[in-house]
Structure formats: C-alpha cells, structure tokens
Amino acid sequence: MPGGIPLSRITETARSPGAVLCYEGTYSAGVYRTWRDFLEATRRLRRAILGSGAGDYPWLIHCEDSWHFLVSLAAVLQCGKAGALTANLGADYLAELRGREEIGFLSDLRIPGALYVPELILPSEGEEEERLPRIRPDRAEIILYTSGTTGKPKAVRQRLTELEADNRFILSRWGPEILARKVCSTVSWHHVYGLLFSVLLPFTAGVPFRRGRIEHPEELEAFTDDSYVLITVPGFLKRAVELEGSGGKVLSLKAPWIFTSGGALSPETGAETERVFGFWPWEIYGSTETNGLGYRQTKQGLGWHPFEGVEIRITSEGRLAVRSPYMRDPAEFETGDEAEIQADGTFILKGRADGVVKIEEKRVSLAEVEGRLLQSGLVEAGAVIPLEDRRQYLAGAVVLNSAGKEHFAGWEKQRMNRYFREYLGGFFEPLLIPKKWRYVEALPGDSQGKRGRTELRALFDLGIRDLTGLRLLEKGPGKVIAEIFLPETSGYFDGHFPAFKIFPGVAQVEVALRLGDRYFNTGLLVARAKRLKFSGPIFPNRTIRLDLSYYPGVLAFRITSPDGKQVYSAGALEFFLKA
C-alpha cells in the first residue's frame, strides 16, 4: 500500500469496521475510535452542515481533539464546502476573520457562533444510512490562515490534491517505518505541518494517531508501551533532552521515528535526541504556501534534499525559488529564504530575507505584531524580534506616544507588560505574544537610520539591556573588569522577589556568562558551574564591579562593590570546548 488510501479515495468498505483510526492516551490503554465511528460521525456532521441553511461559503474548523478535527474536515469537504483552519482563537482576530466574508464554524470548544462538534456526532433517533459522498481532490479546498510578509493575516488556499501528493511522497520515502508504528504529535493540526503529518498522513496510511496533542515533554514517560512516530518541533526536542535525567525523569522511547519541522534543528539537539531517544530526527522543510519542499537528517550533513519532483534555483537576490508538484500553482514560487545550492543537488538555507519567523512550529509576521501595537493608539513605534534561550520567544521594544505616556503614567513595568500581553491576546496565540518588553525613548538604528536585529537585540542582551551604566574599566588578555549600574527598572528585578527586590543569583551568573561570551567568545553552552558562592544581596540602584578571568574552557567571575570590599558572588563556569 505505497500510497495508502487518502481521504479523496475512501469508500464505505475502504477499511474494516473495527479498524482503529484514533486512540486516547497511549495505544495500549485501548480507548479507540474506529472506521465505523468515522462513517457515523461524518454522516451526522454532514446533516448538521447541510441543515444549517448555509450557502456555499467556507466552514471554519478549530478542534483541539484530532478526532473531532478529522471528522469535521472530512464532513465539510464531503458537503462540497471549503474548510478553513486557524489555530488563533483571539476574539478580535475571529471577529476580523468572520467579518471579511460569511463563514460557518465548527469547534469542539464552546465558542459563540460555533456548532459544537461533540454534540453533533452523538447518535440520534431515526438515523438513516446514506451513501458516502466522494470528495473531488481538485475541488476540495482547504484555507489556512497564516501571517504574511505584509503584516496582515493571509488566507492560503490549498487543494486536497497537493496535500495528498505530499503524503504520497512521505510514504514512498518512509512508508515501512511509519506503518510499523503508531503516531503521536506535539504540534497543532491547524497549521500545514500538523495537518499533513499529524492527521492526513496517518489517516492515509491506516496508522492509528493520538487524539490529544502532547503538550509537555514529561508526558513522554508514558510512551513505552509501543513504538511511535513522534511529530514535533525542535523547541520541544530541546526541552525534552534537557529534562531527561533531571528529577528522575526517564523519557526513553521504544524504537521511535521522529519528524521535526517549524525551524532548524541544531546538530547539538539532534545528537542529544539520539542519545536520549535512540533516534536522530528527520527534518522537513516547507511552508504553508508550498507544503513540503525538502528533508534532511543533520547527522548526514546540513544540506536539504528536495522532495521528488521539486525544482530549485537561486534568484539574483539570493532567494530560493521552487517549482513543485506539491503546490497548487505550477508557476515558480519565490520563498522568503536565502539559500545556496550545493554540487550534490542539496541546498543550504542561510536565513529569512523577510520579516516572517517561526516560534516553535507557528509562523508569525513580525510586521503584523508591530502593526497591532501601533493599532493600540498608545504606541508611536514598535519593534519585535525573535530570541531564544531554553525556548524560542518574541521580545518587543516600544516607544510610547503622548497618549501612551499619559495612559501609563505611574504604572510599573510589569503592569505595562501585562496590558500589552492582554491586548495582543485578542489577535494572537499566547506563544506569539512577546514575553519580554522594553520601553524606550527611541528605537535603536544604524548610521543610516535603519533598524537591524543586532541593534534591537542589544536592548535585550543580558549585561546591556537594562544595565545602561556598563563601563569597561580594564581589558587585557584573559581579563576584563567592568562596572555595571543596576537601575530599579531593570527586568532582572521583575518577578523574582516582588515584595523584596534583589538582583537574583541566576541573573548574576547570566551577566557573567554573557559578558564572558562578548569579550572572550566563550559561547553560551556551559558544561558545569563550579564553586558558586553568593555572599550578600544586591539591591536596585546599585553599582557593582565584575571581574572576569578566562582560561581555555573556564570563565572565573567575581562580583563585588565598586571598591572591592563587599563580595556579592563568585564562581567558575566550564564550557564545552569548540571544535
């Protein structure tokens, strides 16, 4: 069964009535939804859709349960309607979306204006059997709402034809490995990656998939009962391998197969994933507009292998351009990624050429977030950049206008942060709302007045961002001495000890680490911390002295009062030596 049985080719007898499609929890728990359940649920949903009096307009689908999602999407397409997917449930966003055109709404959440799927699929009296409608893949439209480069939500119109072609290629490449396992996922099926790999692929292959999304790495402890295909993103894997072994956590999986997308997987995380789970993940590269374009396993090299039939070239501006059988439009499509083509036919990605980034697997336009800030009426200028430590996240810098300064007069920084988070929550998923904020008189720029990531990142750089009094006293081979002023407004004092503000020990270590990287190029990957000692509290509006000494692989630090008489902390950080 190389191509499986896709949604467009199903019949009543495509599978046996008891064939398992979905499971709850782990597969061995035995709580299943079967082919018989699928036929009954889609029949009941078709009646609800056709009985709603709706015209030919699309139906918005948002279901947290992948079973409810599958039967909703299937029923909508069987009725000849377009399915529209969004992961964003912000009230303002939905109002804007539904205000553009007439649109139906199916959900397994209690949302005003939405038909409630769990009730619609319950048995009712007088049900009659009916012939299963055929889905025409070239006419079956799926609309995915995503962030475009213009800063406004964009509707990307896909056809089932190309989505199923993508699935066929994946099965031709890794079919036996997928068929030998069950599927579980950490990603949303309202985005193209999750739609393709978490729902349509296992449905087509006849492989049971988990109804609920795995949200936390700790949940993987339970998945030792069977072999699983894990559909995930690099950020989740990074957190999982960091968690494994801490606090007695054992996350070893039984002969797993792992796909990841939504951002680059570092070779370090790939190696750690192999150490913990016994498998180096396969990465999938693509976008909402293109579906899958390439795949790689960084254990074998950094180059991406194009999907079968994908033609690639580099434009005069250095961007990757593609023609693909997995795209609705046969014309060449210019991506927002800068790239190079290698002699062996693979390609290397060099970064985005536009303002669209991915946080975990979710794509967001930085221009859209910035535009929403301006829309608040309180902001003169705003800038948003992606950052990463243990997780990927966004950070925002804001210049208040006169109305904003009047509105926020006397407010503490944490309260202002909360205001903007709640405001943006009406338009974006929580993951796409900036986690860190800076309020400045003017946004930084270069000599030409252009903003760049380097200048913006400096606002959030530990040791720089709120430490405006950083002064270098001495710099020599393997030695740096600096004085740093710690204003009360520094983000370091936010949230650690609200009633008793002090400069926390973890922040002291981070300042030493970041400045060590700046002056000695140590990197940020610490193998271990040694001889850490915290001798006294550091209060706001104080000046501290930082002494750094670097030897190959070891950074020693000492934080004192400016005269050196009061020692606040000291210790040493050992690094993984760079090759």
Secondary structure, 3 states (H helix, E strand, C coil): CCCCCCHHHCCCCCCCCCCEEEECCCHHHCCEEEHHHHHHHHHHHHHHHHCCCCCCCCEEEECCCHHHHHHHHHHHHHCCCCEEECCCCCHHHHHHHHHHCCCEEEECCCCCCCEEHHHHCCCCCCCCCCCCCCCCCCCCEEEEEEECCCCCEEEEEEEHHHHHHHHHHHHHHHHHHHHCCEEEECCCCCCHHHHHHHHHHHHHHCCCEECCCCCCHHHHHHCCCCCEEEEECHHHHHHHHHHCCHHHCCCCCCCCEEEECCCCCCHHHHHHHHHHHCCCCEEEEEECCCEEEEEECHHHCCCEEECCCCEEEECCCCEEEEECCCCCCCCCEEEEEEEEECCCCCEEEEEECCCEEEECCEEEEHHHHHHHHHHCCCEEEEEEEEEECCCEEEEEEEEECHHHHHHCCCCCHHHHHHHHHHHHCCCCCHHHCCCEEEECCCCCCCCCCCCCHHHHHHHHCCCCCCCCCCEEEEEECCEEEEEEEECCCCHHHCCCCCCCCCCCHHHHHHHHHHHHHHHHCCCCCEEEEEEEEECCCCCCCEEEEEEEEEECCEEEEEEECCCCCCEEEEEEEEECCCC
